[in-house]
Amino acid sequence: MKNFHCKMFGHNFQITRHVTYHVKEYACKNCKKELTTNSNGNLTELTPKFKEINDVLERIHERRRARKLAKKNMPENLLVFSH
């Protein structure tokens, strides 16, 4: 019965998780079907494989954002030596 609404009117997807700026996870409000954005930008069913890929992508994305913020907030009068 929960799929009846989706069969008649279509799914009502809402974003459940922002993985990166371009990759998101969606879930239908009525039947709880889960989708994600694949490498081509199309929506595909969220399988355990895609869930693991999204976890890794999110970790990499967060590290890069943190590094970029730390670099941005460094004092300008500090001398930085790199080899």
VMD Tcl script that builds the backbone (N, CA, C; Angstrom):
set m [mol new atoms 249]
animate dup $m
set s [atomselect $m all]
$s set {name element resname resid chain x y z} {
  {N N MET 1 A 0.818 -1.203 0.000}
  {CA C MET 1 A 0.000 0.000 0.000}
  {C C MET 1 A 0.861 1.266 0.000}
  {N N LYS 2 A 2.054 1.191 0.576}
  {CA C LYS 2 A 2.884 2.383 0.637}
  {C C LYS 2 A 3.394 2.782 -0.739}
  {N N ASN 3 A 3.483 1.834 -1.678}
  {CA C ASN 3 A 3.939 2.141 -3.028}
  {C C ASN 3 A 2.814 2.655 -3.919}
  {N N PHE 4 A 1.573 2.580 -3.446}
  {CA C PHE 4 A 0.431 2.991 -4.256}
  {C C PHE 4 A 0.536 4.461 -4.652}
  {N N HIS 5 A 0.867 5.307 -3.716}
  {CA C HIS 5 A 0.982 6.736 -3.990}
  {C C HIS 5 A 2.079 6.986 -5.027}
  {N N CYS 6 A 3.191 6.299 -4.893}
  {CA C CYS 6 A 4.301 6.477 -5.829}
  {C C CYS 6 A 3.952 5.959 -7.219}
  {N N LYS 7 A 3.192 4.881 -7.288}
  {CA C LYS 7 A 2.789 4.343 -8.589}
  {C C LYS 7 A 1.803 5.274 -9.291}
  {N N MET 8 A 0.949 5.911 -8.515}
  {CA C MET 8 A -0.061 6.801 -9.104}
  {C C MET 8 A 0.516 8.170 -9.455}
  {N N PHE 9 A 1.274 8.767 -8.553}
  {CA C PHE 9 A 1.704 10.155 -8.713}
  {C C PHE 9 A 3.203 10.327 -8.908}
  {N N GLY 10 A 3.966 9.269 -8.736}
  {CA C GLY 10 A 5.416 9.366 -8.837}
  {C C GLY 10 A 6.037 9.564 -7.461}
  {N N HIS 11 A 7.337 9.414 -7.409}
  {CA C HIS 11 A 8.057 9.523 -6.139}
  {C C HIS 11 A 8.188 10.979 -5.703}
  {N N ASN 12 A 8.304 11.175 -4.416}
  {CA C ASN 12 A 8.519 12.495 -3.831}
  {C C ASN 12 A 9.890 12.459 -3.146}
  {N N PHE 13 A 10.956 12.671 -3.933}
  {CA C PHE 13 A 12.315 12.561 -3.416}
  {C C PHE 13 A 12.736 13.823 -2.674}
  {N N GLN 14 A 13.418 13.598 -1.555}
  {CA C GLN 14 A 14.012 14.681 -0.781}
  {C C GLN 14 A 15.472 14.341 -0.522}
  {N N ILE 15 A 16.304 15.373 -0.456}
  {CA C ILE 15 A 17.726 15.165 -0.194}
  {C C ILE 15 A 17.895 14.725 1.257}
  {N N THR 16 A 18.596 13.604 1.445}
  {CA C THR 16 A 18.835 13.116 2.803}
  {C C THR 16 A 20.275 13.341 3.246}
  {N N ARG 17 A 21.189 13.507 2.266}
  {CA C ARG 17 A 22.602 13.651 2.619}
  {C C ARG 17 A 23.353 14.354 1.500}
  {N N HIS 18 A 24.133 15.362 1.856}
  {CA C HIS 18 A 25.016 16.039 0.913}
  {C C HIS 18 A 26.393 15.387 1.029}
  {N N VAL 19 A 26.782 14.607 0.031}
  {CA C VAL 19 A 28.069 13.915 0.049}
  {C C VAL 19 A 29.164 14.887 -0.353}
  {N N THR 20 A 29.016 15.522 -1.513}
  {CA C THR 20 A 29.914 16.584 -1.979}
  {C C THR 20 A 29.015 17.684 -2.529}
  {N N TYR 21 A 29.625 18.646 -3.208}
  {CA C TYR 21 A 28.813 19.706 -3.804}
  {C C TYR 21 A 27.894 19.166 -4.895}
  {N N HIS 22 A 28.316 18.126 -5.595}
  {CA C HIS 22 A 27.554 17.607 -6.727}
  {C C HIS 22 A 26.886 16.260 -6.466}
  {N N VAL 23 A 27.341 15.536 -5.482}
  {CA C VAL 23 A 26.794 14.204 -5.189}
  {C C VAL 23 A 25.913 14.301 -3.948}
  {N N LYS 24 A 24.691 13.810 -4.094}
  {CA C LYS 24 A 23.733 13.829 -2.988}
  {C C LYS 24 A 23.020 12.483 -2.921}
  {N N GLU 25 A 22.443 12.205 -1.769}
  {CA C GLU 25 A 21.606 11.015 -1.620}
  {C C GLU 25 A 20.175 11.476 -1.412}
  {N N TYR 26 A 19.243 10.757 -2.024}
  {CA C TYR 26 A 17.828 11.108 -1.972}
  {C C TYR 26 A 17.028 9.931 -1.428}
  {N N ALA 27 A 15.902 10.226 -0.810}
  {CA C ALA 27 A 14.979 9.183 -0.363}
  {C C ALA 27 A 13.559 9.646 -0.646}
  {N N CYS 28 A 12.734 8.715 -1.098}
  {CA C CYS 28 A 11.328 9.026 -1.350}
  {C C CYS 28 A 10.625 9.184 -0.010}
  {N N LYS 29 A 9.846 10.211 0.098}
  {CA C LYS 29 A 9.147 10.506 1.348}
  {C C LYS 29 A 8.096 9.433 1.673}
  {N N ASN 30 A 7.537 8.799 0.642}
  {CA C ASN 30 A 6.447 7.844 0.850}
  {C C ASN 30 A 6.925 6.400 0.976}
  {N N CYS 31 A 7.722 5.927 0.007}
  {CA C CYS 31 A 8.088 4.514 -0.005}
  {C C CYS 31 A 9.508 4.245 0.477}
  {N N LYS 32 A 10.256 5.300 0.819}
  {CA C LYS 32 A 11.627 5.195 1.362}
  {C C LYS 32 A 12.635 4.635 0.358}
  {N N LYS 33 A 12.338 4.690 -0.931}
  {CA C LYS 33 A 13.304 4.261 -1.951}
  {C C LYS 33 A 14.460 5.262 -1.958}
  {N N GLU 34 A 15.699 4.740 -2.009}
  {CA C GLU 34 A 16.878 5.599 -1.932}
  {C C GLU 34 A 17.610 5.633 -3.265}
  {N N LEU 35 A 18.034 6.845 -3.656}
  {CA C LEU 35 A 18.795 7.049 -4.878}
  {C C LEU 35 A 20.014 7.899 -4.562}
  {N N THR 36 A 20.987 7.856 -5.474}
  {CA C THR 36 A 22.158 8.708 -5.359}
  {C C THR 36 A 22.567 9.151 -6.751}
  {N N THR 37 A 23.445 10.127 -6.810}
  {CA C THR 37 A 23.975 10.598 -8.083}
  {C C THR 37 A 25.180 9.744 -8.443}
  {N N ASN 38 A 25.216 9.229 -9.670}
  {CA C ASN 38 A 26.365 8.417 -10.079}
  {C C ASN 38 A 27.418 9.290 -10.750}
  {N N SER 39 A 28.444 8.676 -11.325}
  {CA C SER 39 A 29.566 9.421 -11.901}
  {C C SER 39 A 29.164 10.243 -13.115}
  {N N ASN 40 A 28.078 9.884 -13.779}
  {CA C ASN 40 A 27.610 10.637 -14.945}
  {C C ASN 40 A 26.622 11.736 -14.577}
  {N N GLY 41 A 26.267 11.826 -13.303}
  {CA C GLY 41 A 25.310 12.833 -12.867}
  {C C GLY 41 A 23.873 12.358 -12.897}
  {N N ASN 42 A 23.650 11.102 -13.239}
  {CA C ASN 42 A 22.301 10.540 -13.270}
  {C C ASN 42 A 21.959 9.923 -11.925}
  {N N LEU 43 A 20.668 9.808 -11.651}
  {CA C LEU 43 A 20.232 9.159 -10.420}
  {C C LEU 43 A 20.252 7.650 -10.605}
  {N N THR 44 A 20.760 6.962 -9.598}
  {CA C THR 44 A 20.814 5.508 -9.612}
  {C C THR 44 A 20.451 5.000 -8.216}
  {N N GLU 45 A 19.992 3.766 -8.150}
  {CA C GLU 45 A 19.576 3.198 -6.870}
  {C C GLU 45 A 20.767 3.096 -5.921}
  {N N LEU 46 A 20.541 3.415 -4.669}
  {CA C LEU 46 A 21.596 3.424 -3.659}
  {C C LEU 46 A 21.815 2.002 -3.148}
  {N N THR 47 A 22.849 1.363 -3.671}
  {CA C THR 47 A 23.223 0.011 -3.261}
  {C C THR 47 A 24.311 0.121 -2.201}
  {N N PRO 48 A 24.650 -0.975 -1.519}
  {CA C PRO 48 A 25.745 -0.918 -0.544}
  {C C PRO 48 A 27.062 -0.458 -1.173}
  {N N LYS 49 A 27.294 -0.807 -2.429}
  {CA C LYS 49 A 28.517 -0.385 -3.121}
  {C C LYS 49 A 28.543 1.138 -3.282}
  {N N PHE 50 A 27.423 1.720 -3.727}
  {CA C PHE 50 A 27.355 3.174 -3.881}
  {C C PHE 50 A 27.407 3.873 -2.529}
  {N N LYS 51 A 26.840 3.255 -1.495}
  {CA C LYS 51 A 26.885 3.841 -0.161}
  {C C LYS 51 A 28.331 3.928 0.335}
  {N N GLU 52 A 29.112 2.881 0.088}
  {CA C GLU 52 A 30.523 2.874 0.467}
  {C C GLU 52 A 31.309 3.913 -0.333}
  {N N ILE 53 A 31.029 4.005 -1.633}
  {CA C ILE 53 A 31.686 5.013 -2.470}
  {C C ILE 53 A 31.373 6.412 -1.959}
  {N N ASN 54 A 30.125 6.659 -1.607}
  {CA C ASN 54 A 29.737 7.974 -1.091}
  {C C ASN 54 A 30.415 8.290 0.239}
  {N N ASP 55 A 30.589 7.285 1.086}
  {CA C ASP 55 A 31.285 7.500 2.360}
  {C C ASP 55 A 32.726 7.945 2.125}
  {N N VAL 56 A 33.404 7.284 1.192}
  {CA C VAL 56 A 34.792 7.632 0.880}
  {C C VAL 56 A 34.860 9.020 0.256}
  {N N LEU 57 A 33.957 9.306 -0.682}
  {CA C LEU 57 A 33.926 10.627 -1.311}
  {C C LEU 57 A 33.699 11.732 -0.286}
  {N N GLU 58 A 32.802 11.490 0.651}
  {CA C GLU 58 A 32.517 12.495 1.677}
  {C C GLU 58 A 33.735 12.737 2.558}
  {N N ARG 59 A 34.427 11.673 2.924}
  {CA C ARG 59 A 35.632 11.808 3.743}
  {C C ARG 59 A 36.695 12.633 3.028}
  {N N ILE 60 A 36.932 12.334 1.751}
  {CA C ILE 60 A 37.919 13.075 0.959}
  {C C ILE 60 A 37.500 14.534 0.832}
  {N N HIS 61 A 36.231 14.758 0.555}
  {CA C HIS 61 A 35.718 16.121 0.382}
  {C C HIS 61 A 35.879 16.945 1.668}
  {N N GLU 62 A 35.554 16.345 2.798}
  {CA C GLU 62 A 35.676 17.065 4.078}
  {C C GLU 62 A 37.127 17.395 4.403}
  {N N ARG 63 A 38.043 16.478 4.121}
  {CA C ARG 63 A 39.466 16.745 4.373}
  {C C ARG 63 A 39.963 17.903 3.516}
  {N N ARG 64 A 39.572 17.905 2.250}
  {CA C ARG 64 A 40.005 18.991 1.360}
  {C C ARG 64 A 39.431 20.331 1.798}
  {N N ARG 65 A 38.160 20.324 2.198}
  {CA C ARG 65 A 37.550 21.576 2.676}
  {C C ARG 65 A 38.240 22.072 3.935}
  {N N ALA 66 A 38.555 21.163 4.851}
  {CA C ALA 66 A 39.227 21.548 6.099}
  {C C ALA 66 A 40.616 22.099 5.812}
  {N N ARG 67 A 41.335 21.462 4.898}
  {CA C ARG 67 A 42.675 21.932 4.538}
  {C C ARG 67 A 42.614 23.316 3.891}
  {N N LYS 68 A 41.626 23.515 3.036}
  {CA C LYS 68 A 41.473 24.803 2.358}
  {C C LYS 68 A 41.137 25.909 3.366}
  {N N LEU 69 A 40.278 25.608 4.338}
  {CA C LEU 69 A 39.930 26.593 5.370}
  {C C LEU 69 A 41.117 26.907 6.267}
  {N N ALA 70 A 41.892 25.879 6.607}
  {CA C ALA 70 A 43.060 26.094 7.459}
  {C C ALA 70 A 44.087 26.959 6.735}
  {N N LYS 71 A 44.259 26.722 5.460}
  {CA C LYS 71 A 45.203 27.499 4.666}
  {C C LYS 71 A 44.729 28.949 4.535}
  {N N LYS 72 A 43.443 29.123 4.414}
  {CA C LYS 72 A 42.853 30.456 4.267}
  {C C LYS 72 A 42.968 31.272 5.550}
  {N N ASN 73 A 42.908 30.610 6.701}
  {CA C ASN 73 A 42.923 31.297 7.994}
  {C C ASN 73 A 44.316 31.466 8.578}
  {N N MET 74 A 45.367 31.135 7.828}
  {CA C MET 74 A 46.729 31.312 8.335}
  {C C MET 74 A 47.062 32.795 8.376}
  {N N PRO 75 A 47.769 33.240 9.404}
  {CA C PRO 75 A 48.170 34.648 9.468}
  {C C PRO 75 A 49.121 34.992 8.329}
  {N N GLU 76 A 48.996 36.216 7.817}
  {CA C GLU 76 A 49.799 36.627 6.674}
  {C C GLU 76 A 51.244 36.927 7.048}
  {N N ASN 77 A 51.496 37.325 8.276}
  {CA C ASN 77 A 52.851 37.698 8.665}
  {C C ASN 77 A 53.693 36.490 9.103}
  {N N LEU 78 A 53.151 35.321 9.019}
  {CA C LEU 78 A 53.857 34.101 9.383}
  {C C LEU 78 A 54.698 33.631 8.196}
  {N N LEU 79 A 55.978 33.363 8.440}
  {CA C LEU 79 A 56.826 32.854 7.373}
  {C C LEU 79 A 56.630 31.352 7.233}
  {N N VAL 80 A 56.411 30.922 6.015}
  {CA C VAL 80 A 56.195 29.508 5.756}
  {C C VAL 80 A 57.312 29.033 4.843}
  {N N PHE 81 A 58.016 28.014 5.275}
  {CA C PHE 81 A 59.087 27.429 4.490}
  {C C PHE 81 A 58.636 26.080 3.969}
  {N N SER 82 A 58.787 25.870 2.688}
  {CA C SER 82 A 58.439 24.578 2.121}
  {C C SER 82 A 59.622 24.035 1.352}
  {N N HIS 83 A 59.744 22.746 1.335}
  {CA C HIS 83 A 60.873 22.098 0.672}
  {C C HIS 83 A 60.443 21.482 -0.612}
}
mol reanalyze $m
mol bondsrecalc $m
mol representation Tube
mol addrep $m
